[in-house]
């Protein structure tokens, strides 16, 4: 853990206001501002209009005739990428942090709004406003928990910071975009990271305790595209755990809140550029969405290797198995355990014949879409017409899920799965292929 009393990077700020009480809420920070009532127009979990926001931000909504836009949102380019000189302490190679550093180094922005580790708990995210590019190194890596990032928008404006870069997860970026015109900043540059199935920091510590008898010494956790979770420890040790061996079935049914289990924007479609890992097949994955995203990437010319992403395997069987397992869980986490004797064989086969690259990413998005439909149908059916956009129904239709009530809980064909968990580039665990 960081030493007690360690200083947070960035601008010194007064304590945050308390969050206003909400039902479905990820505490993006808007309820802590001087106008908490704006949650009604900003929140992704009230009455969102994803297509209209995509149109306003990117000049168009996702195109039905570009098949990958159904999965990933509007984009100009999909890329596999890594920094030529990876940064120490980065979750992957450090592209997200480097993009933000360049914006400060060139004077394009006055500050970067992001999260840093709490001085008392390296896994707990704390929102910060960073004005010195050297300070961004302290923000590298994954955090787990809820961070009221947007509560710092008003303090930023009060301090005369008119041009901001924001590194945010989808629910934060959605609220930012919904309020962007009235926020009245001179410029906003949005670097998005994918996200799914967040939980509280305290509960994440419970998860770490299931992975190691020394959870306090774990300083790195990442879900890799080779179907393993990598842990790193303070003493330099590394440990790789196959997805099939993760103790997901030992977690309480409400380990992930309903908001995160019903999010329809895994890939952060309203960012200017999304930086993750899922379609990178072992490297980082970039979704360049608009001209501003192109400008952000151009800052790294000569510093980053770029290539077309690959794709392999077939996702349909994996997604069907996941849907069947999720339905058996009756609203909780997927329960099926792979027999111990079968795990080594499946662990060998999954990286070789399972979905890889962009096919892995498509599988993950379809799984999240199915989660949204099934969880809302069980727990908040009246919200389905407000929270599920048309493109999500197109993603789940091949798996027997559609708008008709009698079809929403249809049991998918039962087949071996063992699909447990993989995560985004920033760090929120998610059930994966």
QUIZIJO-V514854 format. One record per helix or strand. SS is the DSSP state (helix for helix, strand for strand). FROM is the first residue (numbers start at 1). TO is the last residue. If there is no record, write none. Layout:
{{SS;FROM;TO} {SS;FROM;TO}}
This chain:
{{helix;30;32} {helix;36;42} {helix;50;58} {helix;67;72} {strand;77;83} {helix;95;105} {strand;111;118} {strand;121;130} {helix;133;139} {helix;149;158} {strand;163;168} {helix;170;183} {strand;187;192} {helix;201;211} {helix;215;217} {strand;218;223} {strand;228;233} {strand;238;242} {helix;243;245} {helix;248;250} {helix;258;261} {strand;273;276} {strand;284;288} {helix;291;298} {strand;304;307} {strand;311;312} {helix;316;328} {helix;340;353} {strand;356;357} {helix;358;379} {helix;381;387} {helix;390;399} {helix;405;408} {strand;422;423} {strand;429;430}}
